């Protein structure tokens, strides 16, 4: 049974009614961010119930030493963790000497929480009766500024309803925080200085080991019925906390308000000795602007984002809410302005996966950012990997590879591998293929070849070197094989000849050599530089191609399909529909041993290859493989439903495509996998966008031209989306009777719609 408490709404995520059992889930769903920092939707005021506290700063991490039962050669030294950062949102509320706490309040009425995606703010309102019988009405609004990336703002209104009351606001900042998830319960932060002055407070701290320096800061303003109050602050400093206290006798029906500005300045952007000065400059900007002007700027910034990235769906409010939630979270997580940052699987919504970079970025996220931003944003994501090439070569060397072979990490913050489950770290090597595919996909979509001679070819050579060294010759098969791997389906570990891995390895080598020839012909200076740097020669190229030409691809003559791996048909082939639904999800009900022996597929594996390389196969090939593998797929990875939705739409199975779309778009809102309290599935949200644009819209790039094959679910009246294709903005509008494409920016363009060339201008 999926959760069902989010009120359907086209532009907002809304929770009505207070339930202590869903606080942690809502903390994930209502998270906010601005690309540079983010936070779970924790309450500002004291809350003594169960809560998962989380504030995060992009790019700041701690190397939590790996903890394993016994060490293996090549094991990563640490697991990179994006840290729970010092808390700046705290505002204790005291009414007639009683600390207000929703968990212990005598009565809570009219509770409403809203994440306004159109305007980019988080709101909360309620009436509550305290144990001392004072009844109050509260309204809170909070946002993280897109215009000022180190600044957040809170407006907190309190109105006594049944009597006059002495109300005290106690804003504070606190560096005494920990992560829920640590290997050794290390202390991650060291606080070095606390300073309070008037309405301002600052805490300077730094991470241990990585030595990132930050200043957490705050300043408050007070109002009564919207008129400014000149209240002095009673300041207090503790070992790890700085606070202020403002008290006011408030008459029944009057509204006492605090505006709190806060955030972080960091050594990523400032001199570590001048972080307090930088914070003071931001606070001056905030105070000069005021809360309402900053909120107006926020609304304008989000309006600009939505103008390009919105997908409008008519006739299906849950589907509309789902896609906007996905698009909103993607834009909160990554704005594309800082090439040092990337997209973590949980973004700024939780600690799971360490907040680091996975292959998800290349496989799922780049298409979204290419089409909804300027191509420079996607180029920055590719540059991120080029900047980590030397580390990828070091990662491969630790595993015994030579001569400049590179294995990109499964998990990373700075290019070093920091994932510490051996069956993933050492064996889920298909991630290398996603890096190469992203280069191909970027060039295919943008037409910008310059990345390849400038940076990308070095990456492709290093990846090709890894693949041919990773394969070994099998005399029995008279082919090259790749043994001991984990494919995208992590419910099969340490298997031989995973088809997806072998196929993408073969393609990577061929694609690298193809681009070597092109760069040699058209970019002679770059070619000479690259050959000198990599010391690549014709003998090695011939060796690579020999492996690619003779790489084994497991195939079943009986079923007429490529086999997911050599032993797939040895399993007890019971389909998912025949499973006891009480056993689902199997990853929460079965032993790992039982999962590994089962035929069940966590996410698209062989079908992931057919998604990437659709242009290599006939439609009937895709159909045959879809029909064979989908019945064994449990979709317990967030990355699975989107691929299946796209392929079901391609095969004209719109009911299936729509069901998969709902699952991917509402994966977190409806908590399909019963884990949303750990955080949202940010990277799979880009797959949701793909399921509409590539699935229902049928968008492809073929022969250097944009193609569409639009379809529409029967549940929808119409839908529309925009894509930025080679600096032209194209709008697609689809309903049951007609399809139209218009050009909103750029030169006229020929596109192919259902096989017919049309010109838009």
Buried (B, 14 or more C-beta within 10 A) or exposed (E): EEBEBBBBBBBBBBBEBBEEEBBBBBBBBBBBBBBBBBBBBBBBBBBEEEBBBBBBBBBBBBBBBBEEEEEEEBBBEBBBBBBBBBBBBBBBBBBBEBBBBBBBBEEBEEBBBBBBBBBBBBBBBBBBBBEEEBBBBBBBBBBBBBEBBBBBBBBBBBBBBEEBBBBBBBBBBBBEBBBEBBBEEBEBBEBEEBBBEEBBBBBBBBBEBBEBBBBBBBBBBBBBEEEEBEBEBEBBEEEBBBBBBBBBEBEEEBBBBBBBBBBBBBBBBBEBEBBBEBBBBBBEBBBEBBBEEBBEBBBEBBEEBBEBBBBBBBBBEBBBBBBBBBBBBBBBBBBBEBBEBBBBBBBBBBBBBBBBBBBBBBBBBBBBBBBBBBBBBBBBBBBBBBBBBEBBBBBBBBBEBEBBBBBBBBBBBBBBBBBBBBBBBBBBBBBBBBBBBBBBBBBBBBEBBEBBBBBBBBBBBBBBBBBBBBBEEBEEEEBBBBBBBBBBBBBBBEBBBBBBBBBBBBBBBBBBBEBBEBBBEEBEEBBEBBBEEBEBEEEBBEBBBBBBEBBBEBEEEEBEBBBBBBEBBEBEEEEBEEBEEEEBBBBEEBEEEEBBBBBBBBBBBBBBBBBBBBEEBEEEBBBBBBEBBBBBBBBBBBBBBBBBBBBBBBBEBBEBBBBBBBBBBBBBBBBBBEBBBBBBBBBBBBBBBBBBBBBBBBBBBEEEEBBBBBBBBEBBEBBBBBBBBBEBBBBBBBBEEEBEBEBEEBEEBEBBBEEEEEEBE
